[in-house]
């Protein structure tokens, strides 16, 4: 009888131990075919394989929070993790608008250097003020689509109802006499379909995963010349991370390294792959020239760069830090 009692108590202890495994909720706005979901899934799978009693449940396709409404619950500990365009939180931290600044990032390798530079450390210090930390760094490039016309030069957007992903791009496009309609990338398709939008820019990955090629006549992709780069990291609530065991923290950091390498590799492939998808759908492919890029950058200097330096505390210093990264 004593052995039976001991066995029963051991069974209850094992069941109780399993029930106490930590569960983290990770939210994002994209479909499960998107590279940003792949990044989240890699972290979840690697952590599960580490066997540290830590489970990550992913809520894709804006099923838990609306796209632009994830940073605040993350900072309050109501959400544990998110893959999130940081510029969406520019209202809470205006410095974050620098992570979608026209012409600031030259290419994907340059983006990776920016992610591990004093510039990013300065942004991470601001995230820490909100109890947020970066787990996986990542930039994605993107381009333009036009419902009825090609967009390569600032003159091409004059008079068009246009979507941009962040304040800095909106300021530049307004400087080119475009009208702005703000929305998440997940809403571009329906806005194009209903005539709300004439043009939009977002990441190559979003253009494909949201099937924007079904609604447009022309696509200007990111190629050797890419005006559009957006920082889209996997973020985590800092207190939640610090409350985990050392083994769980180590598993998360190791998983993040694997996911970040995958993110960079796939980011480079996304641009070329998007061209193939749009071309197969019968969409015209336009190329931005060096002169086009110079025209956009000159416009950004007058609009986005100047406004950021004037409006954001320490903005010029942050801008200079970003521009100093070779």
matplotlib code that plots the C-alpha trace (Angstrom):
import matplotlib.pyplot as plt

x = [0.0, 2.8, 4.4, 1.0, 0.7, 4.2, 3.6, 0.4, 2.1, 4.9, 2.3, 0.6, 4.0, 4.9, 1.5, 1.8, 5.3, 4.1, 1.2, 3.7, 5.6, 5.8, 3.6, 4.4, 1.9, 3.4, 1.2, 1.7, -0.4, 0.9, -0.2, 1.5, 3.2, 5.0, 8.7, 7.9, 5.8, 8.7, 10.9, 8.4, 8.0, 11.7, 12.0, 9.0, 10.4, 14.0, 12.8, 10.5, 13.5, 15.6, 13.4, 13.3, 9.6, 8.8, 6.1, 5.5, 2.0, 1.8, -1.3, -0.9, -3.1, -3.9, -6.0, -5.1, -4.4, -4.9, -1.7, -0.9, -2.1, 0.5, 3.2, 1.2, 0.0, 3.5, 4.9, 2.2, 2.9, -0.5, 1.4, 4.7, 6.1, 5.4, 6.9, 6.2, 7.2, 8.7, 7.6, 4.0, 4.9, 6.2, 3.3, 4.6, 8.3, 8.8, 12.4, 11.1, 10.0, 13.7, 13.3, 11.4, 13.3, 13.6, 17.0, 18.6, 19.4, 21.4, 21.0, 20.3, 23.9, 23.9, 20.6, 22.3, 25.1, 22.6, 20.9, 24.1, 25.4, 25.4, 22.4, 20.3, 21.6, 20.2, 16.8, 16.9, 17.5, 14.2, 12.4, 13.7, 11.9, 8.7, 9.7, 10.4, 13.5, 14.6, 14.9, 15.4, 16.6, 15.4, 14.9, 12.8, 13.0, 10.1, 8.9, 5.9, 2.7, 0.4, -3.2, -3.1, 0.4, 4.1, 5.9, 9.6, 10.1, 8.5, 6.6, 4.7, 2.8, 1.5, -2.3, -2.5, -4.1, -1.2, -0.4, 2.9, 3.9, 5.3, 5.4, 8.7, 7.5, 4.2, 6.0, 8.2, 5.2, 3.2, 6.3, 5.7, 2.1, 0.5, -2.5, -2.0, -4.3, -2.9, -3.5, -1.8, -0.3, -2.9, -5.6, -3.9, -5.7, -9.2, -8.3, -7.0, -10.0, -12.5, -10.7, -9.6, -5.9, -4.2, -0.7, 1.1, 4.5, 5.3, 7.7, 8.2, 7.0, 3.8, 3.1, 3.2, 1.6, -1.3, -1.7, -1.5, -0.5, -4.2, -5.1, -2.4, -1.0, 2.6, 5.2, 8.5, 10.4, 13.4, 16.5, 20.0, 18.3, 15.9, 14.4, 12.2, 13.6, 11.6, 12.9, 10.5, 12.0, 10.7, 10.1, 9.6, 8.4, 11.6, 10.2, 8.8, 12.2, 13.9, 11.4, 12.4, 15.0, 18.5, 18.0, 14.9, 16.6, 19.5, 17.2, 15.4, 18.6, 20.0, 16.7, 16.9, 20.3, 19.0, 15.9, 17.9, 20.3, 17.2, 15.5, 18.5, 18.9, 15.2, 15.0, 17.5, 15.5, 12.1, 12.8, 13.7, 10.9, 8.3, 9.2, 8.6, 5.2, 4.1, 5.4, 3.6, 0.4, 0.8, 1.8, 4.3, 7.7, 9.3, 12.9, 14.0, 17.1, 20.0, 18.6, 15.1, 16.7, 18.6, 15.4, 13.6, 16.5, 16.8, 13.1, 13.5, 16.3, 13.9, 10.9, 11.4, 15.0, 14.4, 11.1, 12.6, 15.5, 13.2, 10.4, 12.2, 14.3, 17.8, 16.6, 19.6, 22.0, 20.1, 19.9, 23.7, 24.3, 22.3, 24.0, 27.4, 27.0, 28.8]
y = [0.0, 2.4, 1.7, 2.4, 5.7, 6.6, 5.7, 7.8, 10.8, 10.5, 10.4, 13.5, 15.3, 14.4, 15.6, 18.8, 19.4, 19.1, 21.5, 24.1, 24.4, 28.0, 29.1, 32.2, 33.8, 35.2, 37.3, 38.6, 39.9, 37.6, 34.4, 31.1, 31.2, 34.4, 34.5, 36.4, 33.5, 31.2, 33.2, 32.8, 29.1, 28.5, 30.1, 28.0, 24.8, 25.3, 26.1, 23.1, 20.9, 22.3, 20.6, 23.5, 23.4, 26.4, 26.4, 29.2, 29.4, 31.4, 33.4, 34.4, 36.4, 39.1, 36.5, 37.8, 41.5, 44.0, 44.6, 48.1, 47.3, 44.8, 47.0, 48.4, 45.0, 43.7, 46.5, 45.9, 42.2, 41.3, 39.7, 37.9, 38.1, 39.6, 39.9, 43.6, 46.5, 48.7, 51.9, 50.9, 52.0, 55.4, 57.0, 55.7, 56.2, 58.7, 57.5, 54.2, 56.0, 55.9, 52.2, 53.0, 55.9, 56.3, 55.6, 54.9, 51.3, 50.4, 46.6, 43.5, 43.2, 46.8, 46.2, 43.4, 45.7, 48.4, 45.7, 45.2, 48.8, 51.6, 53.0, 49.9, 49.8, 53.3, 52.2, 49.2, 51.5, 53.2, 49.9, 49.0, 52.0, 50.3, 46.9, 45.6, 43.8, 42.5, 38.7, 38.5, 41.3, 41.6, 44.0, 43.4, 45.3, 46.3, 48.4, 50.1, 48.9, 50.9, 49.9, 51.5, 52.9, 52.3, 54.1, 54.7, 58.5, 61.0, 62.5, 59.2, 59.5, 63.0, 63.0, 59.3, 57.9, 56.1, 53.8, 53.9, 51.8, 54.6, 58.3, 59.0, 57.5, 59.3, 62.6, 62.0, 60.9, 64.0, 66.0, 64.3, 65.5, 62.2, 61.8, 59.3, 56.6, 54.9, 51.2, 47.9, 45.9, 43.3, 45.8, 46.8, 44.1, 45.2, 48.9, 48.3, 46.2, 48.8, 51.8, 53.3, 53.1, 53.9, 52.9, 51.4, 50.4, 47.6, 44.6, 42.1, 39.4, 41.2, 41.9, 38.2, 36.8, 39.2, 38.4, 42.1, 41.0, 40.2, 43.9, 45.9, 46.7, 47.4, 46.4, 48.2, 45.7, 46.0, 45.0, 46.4, 49.8, 49.6, 52.7, 50.8, 48.9, 48.2, 46.9, 44.0, 42.3, 39.6, 41.4, 40.1, 41.6, 42.2, 41.3, 38.1, 37.1, 38.0, 36.0, 32.8, 30.3, 30.6, 27.5, 28.9, 32.2, 30.4, 28.3, 31.4, 33.2, 30.1, 29.8, 33.5, 33.1, 30.3, 32.4, 35.5, 33.8, 32.3, 35.7, 37.4, 34.6, 34.6, 38.4, 38.3, 35.7, 37.3, 40.2, 38.1, 35.6, 38.4, 39.5, 36.0, 35.9, 39.2, 38.5, 35.1, 37.0, 39.2, 42.3, 44.7, 44.9, 48.4, 49.2, 52.1, 53.7, 55.4, 58.8, 57.8, 56.8, 60.1, 62.0, 60.2, 60.6, 64.3, 64.6, 62.6, 64.9, 67.8, 66.1, 63.0, 63.5, 67.2, 66.5, 63.6, 65.8, 68.6, 66.6, 63.8, 64.4, 63.4, 62.8, 64.3, 62.3, 59.1, 59.9, 60.6, 57.3, 55.4, 57.2, 56.5, 52.7, 51.7]
z = [0.0, 0.8, -2.6, -4.2, -2.4, -3.3, -7.0, -7.0, -5.5, -8.0, -10.9, -9.5, -9.3, -12.9, -14.2, -12.1, -13.4, -17.0, -16.4, -15.1, -18.4, -19.3, -22.3, -24.3, -26.7, -30.0, -32.2, -35.8, -38.7, -41.5, -43.1, -42.2, -45.7, -44.9, -44.0, -40.8, -39.7, -40.6, -38.2, -35.4, -36.1, -36.1, -32.6, -31.4, -32.8, -31.6, -28.1, -28.0, -29.2, -26.4, -23.8, -21.3, -20.4, -22.6, -25.2, -27.7, -29.2, -32.4, -33.3, -37.0, -39.4, -36.8, -34.9, -31.5, -31.9, -34.8, -36.7, -35.3, -31.8, -30.7, -29.3, -26.4, -25.1, -25.5, -23.4, -20.7, -20.5, -22.0, -25.0, -24.7, -28.2, -31.6, -35.1, -35.7, -38.0, -35.4, -37.2, -36.3, -32.8, -33.9, -32.0, -28.7, -29.5, -32.4, -32.7, -34.2, -37.3, -38.3, -39.0, -42.1, -43.5, -47.3, -48.7, -45.4, -46.0, -49.1, -49.2, -47.1, -45.8, -44.9, -43.0, -41.1, -40.1, -38.9, -36.8, -34.8, -34.6, -32.0, -33.8, -33.0, -29.5, -29.1, -30.3, -28.1, -25.1, -26.0, -26.3, -22.9, -21.5, -22.7, -21.2, -24.7, -26.1, -29.5, -29.8, -33.6, -35.8, -39.4, -42.2, -45.3, -48.6, -50.7, -53.6, -55.2, -56.9, -59.0, -59.8, -63.2, -63.6, -62.9, -60.1, -60.3, -59.9, -57.4, -60.3, -60.8, -57.5, -57.9, -57.3, -56.4, -53.3, -51.8, -48.9, -47.1, -44.1, -41.9, -41.1, -42.9, -46.2, -45.9, -45.5, -48.5, -50.6, -49.6, -50.7, -54.1, -54.1, -53.3, -51.0, -48.1, -46.8, -43.8, -43.2, -42.4, -45.2, -44.6, -45.8, -49.1, -51.2, -50.3, -50.5, -54.1, -54.9, -53.8, -55.4, -52.1, -53.2, -56.4, -55.2, -52.3, -51.0, -48.6, -48.3, -51.2, -48.8, -48.0, -51.7, -52.3, -49.2, -49.5, -53.2, -54.2, -57.7, -58.3, -58.0, -59.8, -63.2, -62.4, -59.8, -59.0, -56.9, -54.7, -56.8, -56.9, -56.0, -53.1, -51.6, -49.1, -46.2, -43.0, -39.7, -38.6, -35.6, -33.3, -30.1, -26.6, -23.3, -21.4, -17.9, -19.3, -20.7, -17.4, -15.5, -17.3, -16.0, -17.3, -19.4, -21.0, -21.7, -23.3, -25.4, -26.6, -27.5, -29.3, -31.2, -32.1, -33.7, -36.0, -36.9, -37.6, -40.0, -41.8, -41.9, -43.6, -46.1, -47.0, -47.1, -49.9, -51.8, -51.3, -53.6, -56.6, -55.9, -55.8, -59.3, -60.6, -58.9, -60.3, -63.7, -63.8, -62.9, -65.9, -64.0, -65.7, -63.9, -63.7, -62.6, -60.6, -62.0, -60.1, -61.2, -59.9, -56.5, -56.3, -56.9, -54.1, -51.7, -52.4, -51.7, -48.5, -47.4, -47.7, -46.1, -44.0, -42.8, -42.0, -40.1, -38.1, -37.0, -36.0, -34.3, -32.5, -29.4, -30.2, -33.8, -35.6, -33.5, -34.2, -37.9, -38.0, -36.2, -38.8, -41.7, -40.2, -40.6, -43.8]

ax = plt.figure().add_subplot(projection="3d")
ax.plot(x, y, z, "-o")
ax.set_aspect("equal")
plt.show()
